[in-house]
Amino acid sequence: MLTSSDQIVFLTRKEFYMTPTKPNKVMSLYKKVTSYPLGKHIFSKMVARMAPYFGTIHPYISDLKVNRCECLIKKRKKVQNHIGTVHVIAICNGLEMAMGTMAEASIPAHLRWIPKGMSVDYTAKAGTDILCVAEVKPEQWQVGDMLVDVKAYDTNGIVVVQGHIKLWISEKPQKH
């Protein structure tokens, strides 16, 4: 029986699908695979195989939560430019991987997404390993344009690239 101090909480369809008790397929896979030794390495390879261009940066998904993903790019010769820093295109590739993984792990079940564009500013030289972070707020998952905040940090915590990736969010078609 409810008392006057009890509160009843009604969830919208979107909130229901985003509750921690009902992770989507990508988040479930991440939790399962990362419970094994080298699990994050294996998961990172799986994601990179789904979009082969990601493999060119040898990404490592260091953390994945609903609405946030962190992806590490090691500074190595293949991702450096002519001045010996991590090339901004490699960083953009890492930011896109972080965004795509976050989106797949976070999007409510009744929605779908497609990227529309990317806008970034280069704020400092990228002379170390790079941590690419993509993050949104839960209330951003609405039909229409959505801006995903993306930032790339060096090992000193300095932002070397920042910007946003624009997504088009739409309802999934009804299954007949």
CORHUDA-V341272 format. One record per residue. N is the residue number from 1. PHI is phi in degrees with one decimal (* if undefined). PSI is psi in whole degrees, 0 to 359 (none if undefined). Layout:
n=N phi=PHI psi=PSI
n=N phi=PHI psi=PSI
//
This chain:
n=1 phi=* psi=137
n=2 phi=-80.5 psi=141
n=3 phi=-107.3 psi=174
n=4 phi=-66.2 psi=340
n=5 phi=-88.4 psi=349
n=6 phi=-75.9 psi=146
n=7 phi=-117.8 psi=141
n=8 phi=-103.2 psi=128
n=9 phi=-111.9 psi=124
n=10 phi=-104.3 psi=130
n=11 phi=-99.6 psi=140
n=12 phi=-73.0 psi=169
n=13 phi=-58.0 psi=317
n=14 phi=-62.6 psi=314
n=15 phi=-64.3 psi=322
n=16 phi=-60.6 psi=315
n=17 phi=-72.6 psi=345
n=18 phi=-103.1 psi=7
n=19 phi=-71.5 psi=150
n=20 phi=-61.0 psi=340
n=21 phi=-78.3 psi=349
n=22 phi=-130.8 psi=74
n=23 phi=-71.4 psi=151
n=24 phi=-79.4 psi=182
n=25 phi=-61.7 psi=318
n=26 phi=-66.6 psi=315
n=27 phi=-66.1 psi=321
n=28 phi=-62.6 psi=317
n=29 phi=-63.0 psi=316
n=30 phi=-58.5 psi=312
n=31 phi=-62.8 psi=321
n=32 phi=-68.8 psi=308
n=33 phi=-65.7 psi=320
n=34 phi=-75.3 psi=356
n=35 phi=-79.1 psi=350
n=36 phi=-98.5 psi=158
n=37 phi=-56.6 psi=140
n=38 phi=61.8 psi=19
n=39 phi=-61.1 psi=319
n=40 phi=-66.2 psi=323
n=41 phi=-63.4 psi=315
n=42 phi=-63.7 psi=314
n=43 phi=-60.7 psi=317
n=44 phi=-60.3 psi=318
n=45 phi=-64.6 psi=321
n=46 phi=-62.2 psi=315
n=47 phi=-65.1 psi=316
n=48 phi=-63.1 psi=330
n=49 phi=-72.7 psi=333
n=50 phi=-70.5 psi=330
n=51 phi=-131.8 psi=90
n=52 phi=-52.9 psi=331
n=53 phi=-61.3 psi=331
n=54 phi=-60.7 psi=328
n=55 phi=-61.5 psi=339
n=56 phi=-66.6 psi=340
n=57 phi=-102.4 psi=359
n=58 phi=48.9 psi=60
n=59 phi=-73.2 psi=156
n=60 phi=-134.3 psi=114
n=61 phi=-79.4 psi=106
n=62 phi=-84.8 psi=337
n=63 phi=-158.7 psi=139
n=64 phi=-140.3 psi=121
n=65 phi=-132.2 psi=165
n=66 phi=-58.9 psi=126
n=67 phi=75.1 psi=11
n=68 phi=-156.3 psi=137
n=69 phi=-141.2 psi=141
n=70 phi=-120.5 psi=131
n=71 phi=-131.4 psi=125
n=72 phi=-97.2 psi=135
n=73 phi=-116.9 psi=119
n=74 phi=-76.1 psi=139
n=75 phi=-74.9 psi=114
n=76 phi=-145.3 psi=167
n=77 phi=-53.6 psi=320
n=78 phi=-67.8 psi=344
n=79 phi=-112.4 psi=9
n=80 phi=-93.4 psi=155
n=81 phi=-97.5 psi=190
n=82 phi=-69.0 psi=345
n=83 phi=-104.4 psi=9
n=84 phi=83.8 psi=12
n=85 phi=-103.4 psi=167
n=86 phi=-69.1 psi=126
n=87 phi=-64.4 psi=139
n=88 phi=-63.5 psi=331
n=89 phi=-68.2 psi=323
n=90 phi=-63.5 psi=320
n=91 phi=-64.9 psi=316
n=92 phi=-60.4 psi=323
n=93 phi=-62.0 psi=316
n=94 phi=-64.9 psi=321
n=95 phi=-64.3 psi=320
n=96 phi=-67.1 psi=323
n=97 phi=-65.4 psi=317
n=98 phi=-60.8 psi=316
n=99 phi=-63.7 psi=313
n=100 phi=-63.9 psi=320
n=101 phi=-67.7 psi=317
n=102 phi=-60.6 psi=315
n=103 phi=-63.0 psi=314
n=104 phi=-64.6 psi=328
n=105 phi=-84.4 psi=349
n=106 phi=-120.8 psi=334
n=107 phi=-62.9 psi=136
n=108 phi=-58.3 psi=149
n=109 phi=-59.8 psi=335
n=110 phi=-90.2 psi=1
n=111 phi=-115.5 psi=164
n=112 phi=-140.1 psi=165
n=113 phi=-139.1 psi=157
n=114 phi=-150.0 psi=138
n=115 phi=-72.1 psi=144
n=116 phi=-114.9 psi=339
n=117 phi=175.2 psi=169
n=118 phi=-139.2 psi=137
n=119 phi=-132.1 psi=121
n=120 phi=-134.4 psi=154
n=121 phi=-118.5 psi=139
n=122 phi=-91.8 psi=116
n=123 phi=-107.0 psi=343
n=124 phi=-163.5 psi=162
n=125 phi=-66.7 psi=142
n=126 phi=-102.9 psi=79
n=127 phi=-95.6 psi=7
n=128 phi=-133.5 psi=186
n=129 phi=-56.9 psi=154
n=130 phi=-124.1 psi=133
n=131 phi=-104.7 psi=116
n=132 phi=-96.2 psi=129
n=133 phi=-126.2 psi=131
n=134 phi=-121.9 psi=134
n=135 phi=-150.5 psi=142
n=136 phi=-134.6 psi=167
n=137 phi=-95.3 psi=148
n=138 phi=-54.5 psi=324
n=139 phi=-72.2 psi=351
n=140 phi=-73.3 psi=343
n=141 phi=-75.0 psi=79
n=142 phi=-130.0 psi=154
n=143 phi=-61.5 psi=134
n=144 phi=122.2 psi=193
n=145 phi=-70.2 psi=140
n=146 phi=-135.5 psi=132
n=147 phi=-99.6 psi=123
n=148 phi=-97.9 psi=122
n=149 phi=-72.0 psi=131
n=150 phi=-129.5 psi=140
n=151 phi=-143.2 psi=146
n=152 phi=-120.3 psi=129
n=153 phi=-114.6 psi=145
n=154 phi=-85.3 psi=181
n=155 phi=-70.4 psi=349
n=156 phi=-92.8 psi=3
n=157 phi=82.4 psi=10
n=158 phi=-84.7 psi=133
n=159 phi=-73.3 psi=120
n=160 phi=-102.6 psi=335
n=161 phi=-143.6 psi=138
n=162 phi=-145.0 psi=154
n=163 phi=168.5 psi=211
n=164 phi=-149.6 psi=156
n=165 phi=-115.0 psi=126
n=166 phi=-88.9 psi=128
n=167 phi=-113.9 psi=150
n=168 phi=-101.8 psi=120
n=169 phi=-104.5 psi=130
n=170 phi=-140.2 psi=163
n=171 phi=-71.7 psi=143
n=172 phi=-69.8 psi=145
n=173 phi=-66.2 psi=151
n=174 phi=-67.3 psi=138
n=175 phi=-85.8 psi=135
n=176 phi=-105.0 psi=none
//
